[in-house]
Amino acid sequence: MRGLEYFEVECVEPVGRETYAQIADDILSDLNLNQSIGRLHIFIDPEVPLFLAVGVIKQMPGLVYIRDFASALGKETGVVLDIGTERYLSPMLSILWDKYGRDLITQPDRFTVNILIPGLDPREIEDLMVVDPSEGMYHDIIYALQWIAPEGFKVRRQTIGEGQFSYVASENTLDKEKIDVLLREKFALVGVSA
């Protein structure tokens, strides 16, 4: 698969293996995840039936702070933000409203936001985190795995965080101990030890 350091689909049926490899490649490419996922192992057992995927994220996007897209200037009336790009304006305004109240935040135009609190430190404002892009990426990874998994597999279990993820799906109730053993085994294949 393009962009991944390691990619394997493990299935007893060769046609199923090739089909799921192509499906995974298409979906991950469509969602632009093949550059963010470093290693991915998919295990399919049609007898159980079971779909299991484990992976490692190679590129965690960085946190976005106000300083990354705006500059803050202290004034007598408070802080004036000069917005360089509007991409993060909406989440920034939500954070400022929650922190300081809507009545103390004004926006005279698209590229200016005023925080009407005298004596407020402009550096404190620039250091506010606005977006954690990894949250969206984790959501996209789980979404992709739901599309890759066979249709009708309604029993699901997923874990995500600390640069790794797993997704397990089946038509039947899953034995937790057996799944935990399988997860450890498959995580070892992508370089994650328990």
Order of alpha helices (4+ residues) and beta strands (2+ residues): beta-alpha-beta-beta-beta-beta-beta-alpha-beta-beta-alpha-beta-alpha-beta-beta-alpha
